[in-house]
Amino acid sequence: MSERMQRNQLVIDEFRSAGGVVGGDYEGVPLLLLTTTGARSGEPRTMPVTYLRDGDRLVVFAANGGRENHPGWYHNLRADPAARVEVGTHAYEVTAVEAEDEERERLWNLQLPHTPYMAEMEQRSGRRVPVVTLVPRPA
C-alpha cells in the first residue's frame, strides 16, 4: 500500500471511529467518505473528500491536490455514477452528476471563499477542475 493510501486509510478509520470528525489537516474541514466502484477493478474504493452542501446535494471538486491528472474517484464516477457517501454518522446512496457551464461556475464560486487555494490548484494542474454533484437516491 502506498504512503498516500495509508494516510487516506488513517483518515477513513478516524472518520468512522469518531462519528465523522477528523483532526489534523482536516480539522474543521467538511469531509465525507466517498465510496465508488473501481472502473477497472470493479472493487469498492473509499476516499475522504472535502465537500460543499448545495441544498440536498453534496458537491465535490476533483482537484487532486493540483496534480495534472484527475483523481481516481472521478474516473470511477465517470464509469459508474452510482456511489455511497458517509457524512458524519449518516451513510446513503447517491448518483454523481458532473456540473457543467453556469452551474459549474456557480458551485466553483461558492466553494472558493472556503478554499481559496483551489484556484491555485486548478492553475497549477493545467486543467479545469471537474465539479461533481452527488444527488441522494431514493431509499
N, C-alpha and C positions, 0 to 999 in steps of 0.2 A: 504494500500500500504506500502510495506517495506521501510525502510530508503534507502536501495540501489536503489530500484526502483524510489523513489522520487528524489534521486541525479541524476540518469540517465535521468529522465524526465526534470529536470532543464537544463541539458546539451543539450538535444534534443531541448528544447524550445529556448535556447540561440543560438544554431547552426542555427535553421530555421529563427530566427529573425535577425541574423547578417550575413546572406549570407554564412554560413559555417565556420565562425570564432568563436572560443571559447577561453575564457580566463581561468584563474585559473590553475588547474593541467594540463589542456590540451593545454595551450598557446604554440603555435609553433609546436604542435604535429599534424602530418597528421591524420585527423579524418574524418570518414564517418559515415553516418547513414545507418544501415543495417536493412531492413525490411524482416522478414521471416514469414512463416506460422507456427503457433504453432503445433507441432507434435501431441499433444493430443487435444488441444482446436480447432484447425482449424482457430484460430483468428490471425490477423496480429500482429506481435511483432517487435518493433523497438528498436535497441540498438546502442549506439555510440561505434564505434570500431576503433582502430588505424589501419593504413594500409600502405602498400608499393606498389608503382607502378612498374609493370613489363610489359613494352610495353603497350598494350591496356588493359591488365588485372590489377585488383587490387588484392592484396594478404593480407589476414587476418590470424591472429595467434590465435588459441583457447587456450591461456594461462590461462585465467580465474583467473588472479591475483595470480597464483601459487597455487590455490586450487587443491585438489586431483581429482576433477571431471571436466569434460568438461563443457563449458558454454552452456546455453540453446540454444543459436543461432546455435551452432554447431550441436546439436541433431536435431534441426528443419531443418537444411540444409541437414542432412543425410536422413531425412524422405521425404523432398521435396526440391530439389536443386534450384528451381525457387525462385528468390528473387528480391528485388529492393534496389538500393543504391542511396544515396544522397551525392554528393561530391560538396562542395561549393554550388552553386545555381543550379547545374545540377542534375536531377534525371533520372534514367534509369533502365531497367530490366537487370538482369544478371542470369547466371547459375553457380552454385557453383560446382567446381571440386576439390577434395582433391588431393594435390600434394603427390607423392609417390617417394620413393627411391632417386635417384640422383637429381631429380627436387626438392624434398622437401629439401634436404640438400643445394642445390644452393640457394633457396629462403631464407631459415633459415639463411645462412651465409651472404646473402645480408642485412638482417634485423639487425643482431646482432650489427654492428657498430653504428646503430641509437638508439638501445635499448638494451644495454649490460645486463641490469637486466633481460632480458627474459631468458637467460641461467640459472640464479639463480632460476627464477620461475619454469622452467622445472625441475630442480633438486629438488626443494622443493616439487613440486607436486607429484613426484614419477611416473610420466607418461610422455610419449613422446607427446609434444605439436603438435596437428594437424595443418598443414599449408593448407589453403584453397584458391584457386584462384577463383576470381569472373570474369567470362567471359561475356562481353557485348553480349546481344541477339540482333539480327537484329530488327529494329523498325517495 
